[in-house]
Amino acid sequence: MEPDAHIAQFLDYLTVERGTSSYTLRNYQHALAEFSTWYHEAFKVAPCWVDLVRNDFRAYLRSLGRRKLGQSSIQLRFSALRSFYKFLIQRGYLSSSPIKNLFLPKLSKRLPKFLTPSQMLELLRAPLNRWKNKQQKSKRKIEVLPYLRDTAILETIYSCGLRISELCGLLIENIQWNEQLIRVLGKGQKERQIPIGAPALEAIRLYLRTSERITTSGAVFCQHRKNTVEPHETGAKVMYPRLIQLRLKTYLAQAELDPKVSPHKLRHSYATHLLDAGADLRSVQELLGHAHLVTTQIYTHISTDRLKRAYAKSHPRA
């Protein structure tokens, strides 16, 4: 079998059988293509995946180190390679992986960064504040619809702790308005129900009502042409992760907050604020859609550190 055929089979397997997200799929495809390019440049031939040995991957690891890539970037590349070789073994092309027991630099355990509740409030207000500022400075009417949408997006991420891919995939028919619940399709096509707060529901309702979409199904969050309303639009383009990231940067500047805050940091904020308010770890794990409790436990370190600082500052015998 041709080497590229192995990759094509692997990507099909991830898509059809594993339900892997398009984001992960793209990262894996890029990692495999990058290794292929490196190997071809180093040895003047295309890699034959089933004939590679551990020393090939050691050489690749050294080349990544010379490029001064971060530990997380190296780990991501080898995560894709490990998954690929696991697939090749499952399909009977190999009996063992050439990267098994290959030593990689350890990831430093960095605590997730998050916004405080007051910072979150400023961010949630930022879209409509920006619209008001633009309206005051403009001689023409600035359409409010994109700003209502962005308010609803920020409210929903913070209210539900969604991953950005889950947000983009949220459907109108998956909102249970009376029960204040939403159904979300998470990693590995796993579905979960999450409570959604009244402010987020109201923001979504106002956005949908203003957009005048007659459909009761399809994606909640859509793109809109600049400064125009698209009434009764059923075929609108869905918001995609990069566009949401760019919109977020605009509102971080509006609220005078750290421009490096990503949509995922809002998810971190959600988890941290829940734990700070007394939510138990198992519940937070289910809300976030984490497969393993250890993934959720990193947030307890944040809360514990804050308790220690408060104790050191306040207790007379600290």
Buried (B, 14 or more C-beta within 10 A) or exposed (E): EEBEEBBEBBBEBBEEEBEBBEBBBEBBBEBBEBBBEBBEEEEEEEBEBEEBEEEBBBEBBEBBEEEEBEEEEBBBBBBBBBBBBBBBBEEEBBEEBBBEEBEBBEEEEEEBBBBEEEBBEBBBBBBBBBBEEEBEEEEEEBBBBBBBBBBBBBBBBBBBBBBBBBBBBBBBEBBBEEEBBBBBBBBEEEEBBBEBBEBBBEBBEBBBEBBEBEBEEBBBBBBBEEBEBBEEBEEBEBBBBEBBEEBBBBBBEBBEBEEEBBBBBBBBBBBBBBBBEEEEBEEBBEBBBBEEEEEBEBBBEBBEEEEEEEEEEEEEEE
